[in-house]
Amino acid sequence: MTTATDSQALLLRLLDPATRAHPYPIYHEIRAHGPLQLPEMNLVVFSSAEHCDEVLRHPASASDRAKSTAAQRRYAELAEQFPQEEAEPPSFLFLDPPDHTRLRRLVSKAFAPKVVRALEPEIDSLVDALLDAAGEPLDVVADLAYPLPVAVICRLLGVPVEDEPEFGRASAILAKALDPVFTFTGQAPESFDEMMAAGLWLREYLRDLIRKRRADPGDDLMSALISVEESGDQLTEAEIVSTCNLLLIAGHETTVNLIANAALAMLRHPQQWGALAADPSRASAVVEETLRYDPPVQLVSRIAAEDMTVGGVAVPRGDVMALLIAAANHDPAAVAQPDRFDPDREAIRHLGFGRGPHFCLGAPLARLEGTVALAKLTARFPHARLAAEPTYKPNLTLRGLASLSVATE
Ligand code: HEM
């Protein structure tokens, strides 16, 4: 029987940036304990493939933080601290039906596989230009994995890429805000004030841009959402801000990790690098195996909208259910030899894009960017090797490399 104290010690190890480079042994340890129950924190942590899958599909699993008992306590404290702050609507990642369904539908067309496929020639040229400009040693993160998805999402949303130094900084701070510091410790993160300031800055930036696009619409998603807003009562300006905020951060902080994590896995398995360099059709298997083996989003969470039982564990209404996707993807009950990076495995099953009603909307785009970038990177530099030990960003939820230095000659 794992006590709440043991459980919390395991979760603190996971949060510790010192374990960022090698979290998988901790995930194995956590999964071996079964679901971790921390009733005083209104928290249950699931880490097996079966349990995570069940929670993601369960009709009583909610995403709206306002339904969480622990968050309600926290909001009450915050309302005392910041009495005049007006609550902005959350993005649809954190909403339930009917608002989730309505807002997701409004943007889903822009990310449909057919629409995304039409972007391939542009993504091809972007990757070529980035690789042409890269120096020696090449930093896979700074030279390719970061600028590619940023350019694509800016172009789709109609956000000027020249403003990237500013909103890139805000986006990085907000990505860190997704770490479950409050959920796992009951304490606000140290950088809470900085996160609030970055959130307010990004909203103001987007509001300003919406004003400009309203006067001078373009061929972009923000202008399309403005025209929907103006044509009736389907969404509000505050919802356009939240939606663009979500897409901008998702575009900045996830695909970068897919491309860099895949490159690192192949550099550590050089026969995989060489095989992809020789045969670009292997890229999609490399992408899927990376989403399983080293997923860019390591955990998601849900709230029990009613009393639930998952894997024999009672989850009271209002409790947060943290789902360790990265642990589930390495569950030996679901995957043979889970710690082996093997794009040739027979069926690659993973929760890297989530599952159920919140399944990643950007999956076709991320897959396309990943396959093009990795096929071209390996073909251009077939004999690449690690030039230095890679470094990691401090983030747990959106875990990824800060730099990946590669010798190409
Ligand atoms: C490799 C890159 C990516 C990974 C691993 C990833 C992963 C995920 C995951 C795990 C979720 C589910 C969250 C949950 O269930 O709570 C999600 C949702 C989402 N993703 Fe991605 N994502 C990636 C790229 C993108 C991109 C490029 C975009 C768009 C620009 C995007 C947009 C979204 C949106 C809008 C949602 C919310 C869907 C909803 O709530 O209905 N993602 N993503």
Boltz pocket constraint, residues with backbone or C-beta under 6 A from the ligand:
constraints:
  - pocket:
      binder: B
      contacts: [[A, 92], [A, 93], [A, 94], [A, 100], [A, 104], [A, 149], [A, 153], [A, 246], [A, 247], [A, 248], [A, 250], [A, 251], [A, 254], [A, 255], [A, 258], [A, 295], [A, 296], [A, 297], [A, 300], [A, 301], [A, 351], [A, 352], [A, 353], [A, 354], [A, 355], [A, 357], [A, 358], [A, 359], [A, 360], [A, 361], [A, 362], [A, 363], [A, 365], [A, 366]]
      max_distance: 6.0
